[in-house]
Amino acid sequence: MGARPVVDFPPAVNTASRGWSLTVGGFAICAAGLVALLTINGATGVPSMAVALTSALIILGLLLPALGMLQMARAGSSPHPGARRGLEMLAAGLVVLLVGVVPIVVISSFSGYVAGASLIAVSGALALTGVVYFRKYAKSVVILLLGTMMIFSGVELIASSNVMAIEYWVSQVENTIYVDVGATVSACGCVLSAYSFFVLHGRS
């Protein structure tokens, strides 16, 4: 039998393929980080290494999809009009979301929580607008829209709960419950988003 010929794919195809992998894998990592958050939220005596690892998973899980979407947009892998702009806006939404989380974690004050919650709201608007550009993908745009809404609404719930807790509008126990619910919703959104991009890749 002869040797199988080696097929060299165009650079744009390879870049787009890496982008899909980063996007799907990143959302999966973010979901894992949010599940880890559920295990340590409200617990006492949590090792600092566990907190650092959980934070690293969530940060990586937001950065990788953003990087992957930008790679796909640069490669022009989709023939549908507006898809490139949609990818860029989705990526921008994830980056702004990450920036919005920083004040909540670093600045443990009312102003920090409000600033973070405001940025998260802006990031959600950016991401949802980006999803609109995927309307040509009739079979998966609903899943992507639902996943995106769940990711950002879950994080917004966490931020809003922290604002209410610092003002003593809710108890610490209630805040823990709200954070758990927000993390669960966002984790499910990450899974749905990963699946929707997986389906999109299969159709490309």
Residue pairs with C-beta under 8 A, 6 or more apart in sequence:
9 17
12 75
12 76
12 77
13 75
13 77
15 71
15 72
15 74
15 75
15 77
16 71
16 72
16 75
16 76
16 77
16 204
18 68
18 71
19 67
19 68
19 69
19 70
19 71
19 72
19 75
19 77
20 68
20 72
20 197
20 198
20 200
20 201
20 204
21 68
22 64
22 65
22 67
22 68
22 71
23 64
23 65
23 68
23 69
23 72
23 194
23 197
24 68
24 194
24 197
24 198
24 201
25 64
26 60
26 61
26 62
26 63
26 64
26 65
26 66
26 67
26 68
27 61
27 65
27 190
27 191
27 193
27 194
27 197
28 61
28 190
28 191
28 194
29 57
29 60
29 61
29 64
30 57
30 58
30 60
30 61
30 62
30 65
30 186
30 187
30 190
31 61
31 187
31 188
31 190
31 191
31 194
32 57
32 61
33 54
33 55
33 56
33 57
33 58
33 60
33 61
34 58
34 154
34 183
34 184
34 186
34 187
34 190
35 183
35 187
36 50
36 53
36 54
36 57
37 54
37 58
37 179
37 183
38 180
38 183
38 184
38 187
40 46
40 50
40 51
40 54
41 176
41 179
41 180
41 183
42 172
42 173
42 176
42 179
42 180
55 105
58 101
59 98
61 190
62 94
62 95
62 97
62 98
63 94
63 95
63 98
65 90
65 91
65 94
65 193
66 90
66 91
66 92
66 94
66 95
67 91
69 87
69 88
69 90
69 91
69 94
70 87
70 88
70 91
72 78
72 87
73 84
73 85
73 87
73 88
73 91
76 84
77 204
78 84
78 87
78 204
80 134
80 136
80 137
81 136
82 133
82 136
83 133
83 134
83 136
85 130
85 133
86 130
86 131
86 132
86 133
86 134
87 130
87 133
88 130
89 126
89 127
89 129
89 130
89 133
90 126
90 127
90 130
90 131
90 148
91 130
92 123
92 126
92 127
92 130
93 123
93 124
93 125
93 126
93 127
93 128
93 130
93 148
93 152
94 123
94 127
95 123
96 119
96 120
96 122
96 123
96 126
97 119
97 120
97 123
97 124
97 127
97 151
97 152
97 155
99 119
99 123
100 115
100 116
100 117
100 118
100 119
100 120
100 122
100 123
100 155
100 159
101 116
101 120
101 155
101 159
102 116
103 112
103 113
103 115
103 116
103 119
104 112
104 113
104 116
104 117
104 158
104 159
104 162
106 112
107 113
107 115
107 116
108 166
109 166
110 163
110 166
110 167
113 159
113 162
113 163
113 166
114 163
116 159
117 156
117 159
117 160
117 163
120 152
120 155
120 156
120 159
121 156
123 152
124 148
124 149
124 152
124 153
124 156
127 148
127 151
127 152
128 145
128 148
128 149
128 152
131 141
131 144
131 145
131 148
134 140
134 141
134 144
134 200
135 141
137 144
137 200
137 203
139 199
139 203
140 196
140 199
140 200
140 203
141 196
143 192
143 195
143 196
143 199
144 192
144 193
144 196
144 197
144 200
146 189
146 192
147 188
147 189
147 190
147 191
147 192
147 193
147 194
147 195
147 196
148 189
148 193
149 189
150 185
150 186
150 188
150 189
150 192
151 186
151 189
151 190
151 193
152 186
152 189
153 185
153 186
153 189
154 181
154 182
154 183
154 184
154 185
154 186
154 187
154 189
155 182
155 186
156 182
157 178
157 179
157 181
157 182
157 185
158 178
158 179
158 182
158 183
158 186
160 178
161 170
161 174
161 175
161 178
161 179
161 182
162 175
162 179
164 170
164 175
165 171
165 172
165 174
165 175
170 178
